[in-house]
Amino acid sequence: MNSKLIFRFLALLNKIILPSYTKRRLNLSKATKLQLAIIYWRYIITTKALK
């Protein structure tokens, strides 16, 4: 229960701080390593917050 709250908080911070590449229509084949790392980080945090 406690870890779920942490991941929900991190997901909220991700939404506020990190850029949304979906809204920018970023082509994944042309994404830089940093952009791919940010996408992966957001994915992991979001899936753990939803579990």
GISULWO-V537451 format. One record per pair of residues at least 24 apart in sequence whose C-alpha atoms are under 10 Angstrom apart, sorted by the first residue. I is the first residue (numbers start at 0). J is the second residue. D is the distance in Angstrom with one decimal. If there is no record, write none. Layout:
i/j/d
I/J/D
I/J/D
This chain:
i/j/d
2/47/9.1
2/48/8.7
3/47/7.3
3/48/5.7
3/49/8.1
3/50/7.8
4/48/7.6
5/44/9.6
5/47/9.7
5/48/8.1
6/43/9.5
6/44/6.1
6/45/7.5
6/46/9.0
6/47/6.4
6/48/4.8
6/49/8.6
6/50/9.7
7/44/7.9
7/45/7.7
7/46/9.8
7/47/8.2
7/48/5.0
7/49/7.9
8/44/9.5
8/48/8.5
9/41/9.1
9/44/6.9
9/45/8.5
9/48/8.4
10/40/9.8
10/41/7.3
10/42/9.3
10/43/9.4
10/44/5.9
10/45/5.8
10/46/9.3
10/47/9.1
10/48/7.0
10/49/9.7
11/44/9.7
11/45/9.2
11/48/9.8
12/41/10.0
13/37/9.4
13/40/8.9
13/41/6.6
13/44/8.5
13/45/9.0
14/41/8.6
14/45/9.9
17/41/8.5
